[in-house]
């Protein structure tokens, strides 16, 4: 993993985190929006501009890939690089949680 990817994605924005998390299975932008809203009990609502801008950037960075188009919706999936980035972020979050539990 090159330094650019590390610098851009670690730590990760909530938007990028949820996109990568949701794209472990093929999905489209609106599907991600719905999944995140349901997953967070409505606390996080990804705006279309944010979502589609992030998908475009993440595809250029090769952390997700375009698979095919279905009914005018682009279907994406996480790449091996994207999974590496997601695992790094999950370990970072786990460390933060563990440290906070030790203090509390």
C-alpha positions, 0 to 999 in steps of 0.5 A: 500500500503506497503512502498516498493511500495511507495518508488519504484513508487512515484515519478514514472519514465516516463516509469512506468507512461505511462505503467500504464496509457496505461494498464487501458485497456488490452494491450501488450508491443508493443501496449504500445510502439505504444500508448505512441509514438502516445500520445506524438507525437513521443517525447517518444519512449520506447525501447524494453529492457526498456519496457519488463524489466519494465513489468516484474518488475511491474508484480512482484510488482503486479501493473500490471497482466498478463491476457492471451497470444494472438498471442505470445504477453502477454496481461497485465492490471493494478491492483487495487494496480497499479491504487492506485499508478497511482492516487497518481502519478497523484495527485503529478503531478497535485500539481506540475503543480498547484504550478508552475502556482502560481509561474509563 
